[in-house]
C-alpha cells in the first residue's frame, strides 16, 4: 500500500510515494497531456545525484503552471532506482507497461541506462537525453531510440590526453576510475589518446566501487607509484575525497578532474579550497556557484526559477543546472513536435536540434542529426583559481563528429 505525502501544493501538485519512491507531477489537462518517465537515485550510494530528477520535476512544474507546451501539460513520473541496474529495469518496466509513458527522459547513470537500453529500443520507447557520459547512448545505427545528453567521457579523455602530451610529455599518470562502463571508458580512451606511450605514462590505474567507503588507499597507491599527473575520473563523492586525500598526504600532481564532478560547492569546497586550487577540468555548463556568472541574465532566470519552483533545492548545485537544461532541451523537442507527440516524432525532432541553451557556456550549442546523437560535443578547459573557474584556450570540438550532417 502506497503512502502519499505532499511535498508542495499549488496549481501543480508534486507528491512522493514513500513506499514506491516516486516523484510525480501532473495538472488538469488543457488540450492534452504527455506522460514522461524517469528514474533517479533518490536513495543509495549515488543519492547525491537525486536532484536531476527533482529539478526536472520542478521544471515541468513551471511549464504546467504556465499552460504547458502548446497547451499540452506534462505528467512526470520519477521512481527511485537507488543507482542499481536491476532496480532500474524493474522501475522502467513499470513506467512503460503500467504507467504507459511516452518516453523515458533524463535517466541518470551509465550502468542504469545500459541496463534498460535494449528493452526500451525493443519497445520503441524513446530513451531521451540520458544523463550518462558513455558514448554507447549515442549510437543511432544500433539504438535509434536512445540519445545521450551530456558530453561523453570519451571526448573528455581525448582532450585530457592531448593536454597531457602538450604540457607534460614526460608525465607519469595516475588514474582513479569507477569500476563500471563510466570509469572504464575514461581509462581506455585516455590510453588511446596517449597512443603508443600509454603503457609507460600510466603508472597507476586505481578502480573503486560505488559502494566503497573511501578511495584513500587508491590515492596513496598513485602517489607511491610516482605519478605527477592525476586524472580524477570519479563521481562527486569520491572525486572530493580524492582531492582532499591527495592534499592531506602532500601529493601535488597536476590534477585533471572529470566534468561531472566539477561543481565548486559539491566537490571543490568539500575537498578544501587549498586542496582544489589549480585543478583543471573541461566544462560545458555555467557553474552556478562561480562568481563570474553572478550578473549573467541566464543565471538570474535560473535562480528565479529555483526560488519559485524548487525552493528547498540548492541553486548552487551543478546537477540542478543539468536537470533544468535537460528540461529546456525537451521543451525544444516538444515545441518542434507541434501536435504530433508520437514516439517516432519525438525522436525525429530530437535528432534535428540546433539550440542555444542559456546555461551552456558561450559558444557551445546543442546540435543533433539523424546520424549524430551526441547533443553536446564541445568542451572548454578551465583551471580553478581558488574562487572560480578560469576558462582558457579555445572551445574544443570532437573531431570525429559529423559536422556536415549537423549543419
Secondary structure, DSSP 8 states (H G I E B T S, - for coil): ---EEEEE-SSSEEEEETTTTEEEEE---SS-EEEEEEEE-SSSTTGGGTHHHHHHHHHHHHHHHTT-BTTBEEEEEEEE-TT-HHHHHHHHHIIIIIS--SEEE--B-HHHHHHHHHHHHHHT-EEEEEB---GGG--TTT-TTEEE-S--HHHHHHHHHHHHHHH-TT--EEEEEESSHHHHHHHHHHHHHHGGGHHHHEEEEEEE-TT-S--HHHHHHHHHTT-SEEEEE--HHHHHHHHHHHHHTT---EEEE-GGG--IIIIIHHH-HHHHTT-EEEE-B--TT-GGGTT-HHHHHHHHHHHHH-TTS-TT-HHHHHHHHHHHHHHHHHHHHTT---HHHHHHHHTT-EE--TTB-TT--EE-BTTB--S--EEEEEEE-SSSEEE-S--EE-TTS-HHHH-
